[in-house]
C-alpha cells in the first residue's frame, strides 16, 4: 500500500513539473511574438510599447511611427489593396 502511494506522489510531482515548464514556455512564446510582431514596416523598430495600452489589437489612434514618422495608415491601405 505504501509503495502505491509513493508512486502516485512521484507522478503528481512529475505532472506539476511538466505543467510549470509548459506555462513558462507558453509565456515566453507570447512575449516573443508580442515583442517582434508589432514593427514599423520602414525602420523595423518595435511598436510594442505603443500597442501596450490595453486590449489585444493595435490602437486605432496611432497613425505615425514615433521613430521614423511613417504614416502607418497609408502603409496598411497599400498592403490591403495589393
C-alpha positions in Angstrom: 0.0 0.0 0.0 2.8 2.5 0.9 4.6 1.6 -2.4 1.5 2.6 -4.4 1.2 5.9 -2.6 4.8 6.7 -3.2 4.3 6.1 -6.9 1.3 8.4 -7.0 3.3 11.2 -5.3 6.1 10.8 -7.8 3.6 11.1 -10.7 2.0 14.1 -9.2 5.4 15.8 -8.8 6.2 14.9 -12.4 3.0 16.4 -13.7 3.5 19.5 -11.7 7.0 20.0 -13.1 5.7 19.4 -16.6 2.9 21.9 -16.0 5.3 24.6 -14.7 7.6 24.1 -17.7 4.7 24.3 -20.1 3.4 27.6 -18.6 6.9 29.1 -18.7 7.4 28.1 -22.4 3.9 29.5 -23.3 4.6 32.8 -21.6 8.0 33.0 -23.3 6.4 32.4 -26.7 3.7 35.0 -26.1 6.3 37.6 -25.1 8.5 36.9 -28.2 5.5 37.2 -30.5 4.4 40.4 -28.8 7.8 42.0 -29.0 8.6 41.0 -32.6 5.1 41.2 -34.2 4.5 44.9 -33.9 7.2 46.5 -36.0 7.3 49.5 -38.3 7.5 48.4 -41.9 10.1 51.1 -42.8 12.5 51.3 -39.8 11.7 47.9 -38.3 11.7 49.3 -34.7 9.3 47.7 -32.2 5.9 49.4 -31.8 5.1 47.1 -28.8 5.2 50.0 -26.3 2.6 51.8 -28.3 0.4 48.8 -28.5 0.6 48.2 -24.8 -2.3 50.5 -23.9 -4.7 47.6 -23.2 -6.6 45.3 -25.4 -5.3 42.8 -27.9 -5.2 44.9 -31.0 -3.2 47.8 -32.2 -4.7 51.2 -31.2 -6.6 53.0 -33.9 -5.5 56.5 -32.9 -1.8 55.8 -33.6 -1.1 56.9 -37.2 2.6 57.6 -37.4 5.7 55.7 -36.3 7.3 57.6 -33.5 10.8 56.7 -34.7 10.7 57.4 -38.5 7.4 59.2 -39.0 5.9 56.7 -41.5 2.2 57.0 -41.9 1.0 53.6 -40.7 -2.5 54.1 -42.2 -1.2 54.6 -45.7 1.1 51.6 -45.5 -1.8 49.5 -44.3 -4.0 50.7 -47.1 -1.3 50.0 -49.7 -0.8 46.5 -48.5 -4.6 45.8 -48.2 -5.2 47.0 -51.8 -2.4 44.9 -53.3 
